[in-house]
Amino acid sequence: MAQKKIAVLGPGSWGTALSQVLNDNGHEVRIWGNIPEQIAEINNKHTNTHFFKDIVLDDKIKAYDDLKQTLADVEAILFVVPTKVTRLVAKQVAEVLDHKVVIMHASKGLEQGTHKRISTILEEEIPSDLRSEIVVVSGPSHAEETIVRDLTLITAASKNHADAKFVQELFSNDYFRLYTTDDVIGVETAAALKNVIAVGAGALHGLGFGDNAKAAIITRGLAEITRLGVAMGANPMTYIGLSGVGDLIVTGTSVHSRNWRAGDALGRGEKLADIEANMGMIIEGISTTKVAHELAQTMHIDMPITDAIYSVIYENKDIRESIVTLMRREARSENEYIIEIKGLN
């Protein structure tokens, strides 16, 4: 693919790693952020030490704090900002953007209050004559591994195949591979909801439980993620792909995952406020737990693991008591959730 001008909105760990992938592919990359010291560090030292202490970025990657300057003449915009500020940043983009671009996002969450997916927020805030169909870039990936060019396979999801194909070609190289899909709902719900299960998996580890418990929460967590996603209109097959079970495995088993680490700390008895203060990064699984719990209640979807995690985080219920409640639920057939999913289609 010929060189493209790409704006990456959000100089966090994932935004920085994806910027390097795009730069490796010969594209002109502009990272935008609103912390002057961070912007200056990227431009002057070619580092982003808050997230990567030992990584030196290519000096061709430029950082900006002026959004209009960042977006001038770009052919694509990649949103990698926290879910809670996505709508605000999208409004700012709409105010200064003066030409049509491909809009991508690589964030993983659901908006509090509205319960909306990120692509929906972007569709609402950026006029259709200024953008493509939204392309979701998501899958099993740790920024800490992508930044050192470890092998990574993820998904590009869009309602328009040509837009998904464009993004696939934009990112793909010898160490970073994308697959396309049209199931935007499935990819986005899987990306958001796996963070909730990862918090639970971390909590089990912090409590001292082993691999049996890890396998159980990942498998049963996938079942309830799928139930909710299919009820929202997703293809159930998406949840056994990279953006489903793949992302759940990587997020629910690794110390690289801030959601897993947050859960682990909860399991060891730390207070949530202290965990969030010490993390230094947004823990999307905490806010997504609230959204998922509310969605499950509204849509009458059985999500016992999510409900248990919600009760610990937002109702101060004892973790071990919540586990006992889960273990003593009414006995069921494992295949019941498959029957429920088929009934929703």
C-alpha positions in Angstrom: 0.0 0.0 0.0 1.2 3.5 -0.8 2.1 5.8 2.0 -0.9 7.3 3.9 -1.1 10.1 6.4 -2.6 8.7 9.6 -3.7 10.5 12.7 -3.6 8.5 15.9 -5.7 10.1 18.6 -4.4 9.0 22.0 -0.7 8.5 22.9 -1.4 5.7 25.5 0.2 2.3 25.3 -2.0 0.9 22.6 -2.0 4.1 20.5 1.8 4.2 20.7 2.2 0.6 19.7 -0.2 0.9 16.8 1.6 4.1 15.7 4.8 2.1 15.4 3.0 -0.6 13.4 1.8 2.0 10.9 5.2 3.7 10.8 6.9 0.3 10.1 4.6 0.0 7.1 5.9 3.3 5.7 2.9 5.6 6.7 3.2 9.1 8.0 2.0 8.9 11.6 0.8 11.8 13.7 0.0 11.1 17.4 -2.3 13.6 19.1 -2.6 14.1 22.8 -3.4 16.8 25.4 -0.5 16.4 27.8 2.2 18.8 26.6 5.1 17.0 28.5 4.2 13.7 26.8 4.0 15.3 23.4 7.4 17.0 23.9 8.9 13.7 25.1 7.8 11.8 22.0 9.1 14.6 19.7 12.4 15.4 21.4 13.4 12.0 23.0 11.3 9.6 20.8 10.2 7.8 23.9 6.9 7.4 25.9 8.3 6.3 29.2 5.1 6.4 31.1 4.1 3.3 29.2 7.3 1.9 27.7 10.5 2.5 29.7 13.0 0.9 27.3 11.4 1.6 23.9 12.8 4.2 21.4 10.3 5.2 18.7 11.3 6.1 15.2 11.9 9.8 14.9 9.5 10.0 11.9 6.6 9.5 14.3 5.5 13.0 15.3 3.3 14.1 18.2 0.9 17.0 18.2 -1.3 18.8 20.7 -3.2 20.9 18.1 -6.0 18.7 16.7 -6.6 20.8 13.6 -2.9 20.6 12.6 -3.0 16.9 13.3 -5.9 16.2 11.0 -4.8 18.4 8.1 -4.7 16.3 4.9 -4.8 12.9 6.7 -6.5 10.0 5.0 -7.4 8.1 8.1 -8.0 8.7 11.8 -7.5 6.1 14.5 -9.3 6.7 17.9 -7.4 5.1 20.8 -8.8 7.2 23.6 -10.6 6.0 26.8 -14.2 5.2 26.3 -15.4 7.9 28.7 -13.8 10.7 26.5 -14.6 9.2 23.1 -17.7 11.3 22.5 -15.9 14.5 23.5 -13.0 13.9 21.2 -15.3 12.9 18.4 -17.1 16.2 18.8 -13.8 18.0 18.6 -12.8 16.1 15.5 -16.1 17.0 13.8 -15.5 20.7 14.5 -12.1 20.8 12.7 -12.2 18.1 10.1 -12.7 19.5 6.6 -12.4 16.5 4.4 -13.6 12.8 4.2 -11.5 10.2 6.0 -11.5 6.6 7.0 -12.5 6.5 10.7 -11.0 3.6 12.8 -11.1 2.9 16.5 -9.1 0.5 18.7 -10.7 1.3 22.1 -12.6 -1.4 24.1 -15.6 -0.3 26.2 -19.2 0.7 26.4 -20.4 4.2 27.2 -21.8 4.7 30.7 -25.3 5.9 30.8 -26.2 5.3 27.2 -24.7 1.8 27.0 -23.7 2.6 23.5 -20.8 1.0 21.5 -17.9 3.2 20.5 -18.7 2.9 16.7 -22.2 4.2 17.5 -20.8 7.2 19.3 -18.5 8.0 16.4 -21.4 7.6 13.9 -23.5 10.0 16.0 -20.8 12.7 16.4 -19.0 12.7 13.1 -21.2 13.6 10.0 -21.4 10.8 7.5 -20.1 13.0 4.7 -16.8 13.3 6.6 -16.2 9.7 7.2 -16.3 6.1 6.0 -18.2 3.4 7.8 -16.5 2.9 11.2 -13.8 0.3 11.3 -13.1 -1.5 14.6 -9.5 -2.7 15.2 -9.7 -5.3 17.9 -8.4 -8.7 19.1 -5.9 -10.5 21.3 -3.1 -8.0 21.8 -0.9 -6.5 24.5 0.7 -3.2 23.6 3.8 -4.4 25.5 4.3 -7.2 23.0 3.2 -5.4 19.9 5.7 -2.6 20.6 8.6 -5.1 20.5 7.1 -6.6 17.2 5.9 -9.8 18.7 3.5 -11.8 16.5 -0.1 -10.4 16.8 -3.3 -11.4 14.9 -6.4 -9.2 15.3 -9.6 -8.2 13.5 -10.8 -5.3 11.4 -14.6 -5.1 11.6 -16.8 -2.8 9.5 -20.3 -2.8 7.9 -18.4 -1.9 4.6 -16.0 -4.6 3.4 -14.0 -2.1 1.4 -13.3 0.0 4.5 -12.3 -3.1 6.5 -10.0 -4.2 3.7 -8.4 -0.8 3.5 -7.6 -1.0 7.3 -6.4 -4.6 6.9 -3.9 -3.6 4.3 -2.9 -0.4 6.2 -1.7 -2.4 9.3 -0.7 -5.9 8.0 3.0 -6.8 7.9 5.4 -9.6 8.9 4.5 -9.5 12.6 1.0 -7.9 12.6 -1.9 -9.6 10.7 -5.6 -8.6 10.4 -8.6 -10.5 9.4 -11.8 -8.8 8.2 -15.4 -9.3 9.4 -18.7 -7.4 9.1 -19.8 -8.2 12.6 -19.2 -4.8 14.2 -21.5 -5.6 17.1 -19.9 -8.9 17.9 -16.3 -7.5 17.8 -17.2 -4.5 19.9 -19.2 -6.3 22.6 -16.5 -9.0 22.8 -13.8 -6.4 23.2 -15.7 -4.5 26.0 -17.1 -7.4 27.9 -14.0 -9.6 28.1 -12.5 -6.8 30.3 -15.1 -7.6 32.9 -14.3 -11.3 32.9 -10.6 -10.5 33.1 -11.2 -8.6 36.3 -12.9 -11.7 37.7 -10.1 -13.9 36.5 -7.5 -11.7 38.2 -9.5 -11.7 41.4 -9.5 -15.6 41.5 -5.7 -15.5 41.1 -5.4 -12.9 43.8 -7.4 -15.2 46.1 -5.0 -18.1 45.5 -7.2 -20.2 43.1 -5.5 -22.1 40.4 -5.8 -23.1 36.7 -9.1 -25.0 37.2 -10.8 -21.8 38.3 -9.1 -19.8 35.6 -10.4 -22.2 32.9 -13.9 -22.1 34.5 -14.3 -18.3 34.6 -12.9 -17.9 31.0 -15.2 -20.6 29.6 -18.4 -19.6 31.5 -17.5 -15.9 31.0 -17.4 -16.5 27.3 -20.9 -18.1 27.5 -22.5 -15.0 29.1 -20.6 -12.6 26.9 -22.0 -14.5 23.9 -25.6 -14.4 25.3 -25.6 -10.7 25.7 -23.8 -10.0 22.4 -26.2 -12.2 20.4 -29.2 -10.5 22.1 -27.7 -7.2 20.8 -27.5 -8.5 17.3 -24.1 -10.1 17.0 -23.1 -13.3 15.1 -22.4 -16.0 17.8 -19.5 -17.3 15.7 -17.6 -14.1 16.3 -17.2 -15.1 20.0 -15.1 -18.2 19.1 -12.8 -16.0 16.9 -9.8 -13.7 17.6 -11.9 -10.9 18.9 -13.9 -13.2 21.1 -12.2 -16.1 22.8 -8.8 -15.0 21.6 -9.0 -11.6 23.3 -10.6 -13.1 26.4 -7.7 -15.6 26.8 -5.0 -12.9 26.4 -6.7 -10.5 28.7 -7.9 -13.0 31.3 -4.6 -14.7 31.8 -1.8 -12.2 31.6 0.0 -9.8 33.9 0.2 -7.4 31.0 -3.6 -6.9 31.3 -4.5 -3.9 33.5 -7.9 -5.5 34.0 -6.4 -8.7 35.2 -4.0 -6.9 37.5 -6.9 -4.8 39.0 -8.8 -8.0 39.7 -5.7 -9.6 41.2 -5.2 -6.7 43.5 -8.9 -6.9 44.5 -8.5 -10.5 45.3 -5.5 -9.7 47.5 -7.6 -7.3 49.5 -6.6 -3.9 48.1 -9.1 -1.1 47.9 -10.5 -0.2 44.4 -9.6 3.5 44.9 -6.0 2.6 45.6 -5.8 0.2 42.7 -7.1 2.8 40.2 -4.7 5.4 41.6 -1.7 3.1 41.4 -2.4 1.7 37.9 -1.6 4.9 36.0 -3.9 3.8 33.2 -7.7 3.5 32.6 -9.1 0.2 33.8 -11.9 -0.2 31.3 -13.3 -3.3 32.9 -14.4 -1.4 36.1 -16.7 1.0 34.3 -17.8 -1.7 31.7 -18.9 -4.0 34.6 -21.5 -1.4 35.5 -22.7 -1.0 31.9 -22.8 -4.8 31.4 -24.8 -5.3 34.6 -27.3 -2.7 33.6 -27.6 -4.1 30.1 -28.2 -7.6 31.4 -30.9 -6.4 33.7 -32.6 -4.4 31.0 -32.4 -7.1 28.4 -33.2 -10.0 30.9 -29.9 -11.8 30.0 -28.4 -14.2 32.6 -24.9 -13.0 33.4 -24.1 -14.4 36.8 -20.3 -13.8 36.7 -20.7 -10.2 35.6 -23.3 -9.7 38.3 -21.0 -11.1 40.9 -18.1 -8.9 39.8 -20.6 -5.9 39.9 -21.6 -6.8 43.5 -18.0 -6.8 44.6 -17.0 -3.5 42.9 -20.2 -1.5 43.3 -21.9 -3.0 46.3 -18.9 -3.9 48.4 -19.8 -7.6 48.6 -17.2 -10.0 49.9 -15.4 -11.7 47.0 -15.4 -15.1 48.6 -19.1 -14.8 49.5 -19.8 -14.0 45.8 -17.9 -17.0 44.7 -19.9 -19.3 47.0 -23.1 -17.7 45.6 -21.9 -18.6 42.1 -20.9 -22.1 43.0 -24.3 -22.8 44.7 -26.5 -21.6 41.8 -29.1 -23.9 40.6 -27.5 -26.8 38.7 -27.9 -26.5 34.9 -27.0 -28.3 31.6 -23.9 -26.8 30.0 -25.7 -26.6 26.7 -28.5 -24.5 28.0 -26.8 -21.3 27.0 -26.3 -22.6 23.4 -30.1 -23.3 23.2 -30.8 -19.8 24.5 -28.5 -18.3 21.8 -30.2 -20.2 19.0 -33.5 -19.0 20.3 -32.3 -15.3 20.1 -31.4 -15.7 16.4 
